[in-house]
């Protein structure tokens, strides 16, 4: 288990990309293990720190707490404000391919990309949990 503190938050980096978990299962693990949620990125500094840590830990495809709730409205699972400027997308993203892409991942080589939150049987993901610790 990799626990890191940055600012006023505690982060848990789940690096095992061999596990087949849906977005909902990863979010539930975050709630159970540290009482938090999948990561939300609230500032440019936090986004840069997150990208650096995932690279340091060799995390290739990382589930994050960004999801599509209504139509094309995207929000963080912890209800923090979402800022598109902090989330450089792959060209043509979000594209909601096949009408089923409703969450985001961070891909180390290409940036943020929308994916199906139930997509766990074909693609393996690691994930990062976040919890405020004042």
N, C-alpha and C positions, 0 to 999 in steps of 0.2 A: 504494500500500500504506500503510495507516494502522497504525503500530505505536505502542502506548501502554504505559507501565509504571504499575502501581498495586500498592502493597504489594510483595510478593515474586514478582509474576507479570508476564509480558509478554503483551500482547494484540494480536492482529491483527484488524482490522475489515475484513471483505470486504463492501464496500458495494454491489456490482453486483447489483441485484435483477433485472437483465435476464437473468441466467444461469439456466439450467434445470439444477439439480443436485439429486440425491437427498441424503438425510441421509448415507448412506454415502460418497458422493462428497465432500461437504463435510468430513466427518470425515477422510477420506484426505488431502485437501488440507491440513488442519491438521497432520497427521503429517508430510507431505512438506515443507511450507513452513517451519514453525517447530519441528517436533519435539514438538508438543503435541496437544491434543484440542479439540473443540468446548467452549465455555465451560461450566464448572460454577460455581454461585453458592454460596459457602461462608459468607457473612455478610450481614447487613442492609446494612452499609457497601458491600460489593462489589456487591450487587444494586442499590443506589441509584446507585452510580457507573456501572454498566453501563447502567441505564435512562437516565441523563443523557447518556452518551456516544452511545448509539444515537439519541437525540433530536437531539443536536447534529449528528450526521453524517447526519441525514435517513433513518435506517433504519426502514422501516415494519414488515416481517415478517422476524424474525431467527431462524434455526435456532440451537438451543442443545444442549448435550450431555446432555439428560435423555431417557431412554428406558425403555420398559416391557420388562423382561426375562422375568418369569414372572408370568402372570396379571395382577394389578393391582399388582405390585411395581415401583415406579419407582426408578431409580438413575442417578447420573451416569456417563457413559462412562469417566471417569478414576477411578472407584471412590471418589470423595469422598462423605462422608455427605450424604444428601438431607434437607432440612428443608422441609416443606410451608408453614411459616409465612413463608418467604422468597419464596414463589411465589404471589402473589395470582392466582387463576384467574378466568376469565370465569365468569359464572353458569352452573351446570350442568356445569362441567368438573371433572375429565376425564370424557368421556362415551363414548369409544371408538366413535364413530359407525360403523355398518356393520361393526363388529368388526375394523377395520384401522388404528386410530389408535394408533401405538406410539412416537411421539416428541413433543417439545414445541417450540413456537416462542414467542417473545416478540412480541406484536403491540402496537405503540406506543399504539393507541387503546383496547385492551380488555384487555391483560394476557396472561397465559399461557394457551395453548390446545393441546390435543393434536391431532396431525395424523398422517397416514400418512407414514412416513419415505421411502417410494418416490414420494411425490407431488411430482413435479417437472415434469410435462408440462403441468399446468394452472395451477399457481401458482408464482410466482418468489419466491425467498427470498435474503436476504443471510445472513451468518453471522459469528460471532466465535470466534476460536481463542484458546486460553490455554495458557501454558507457564510452569512455575515457573522463576524465575531468582534463585537464592540468592546 
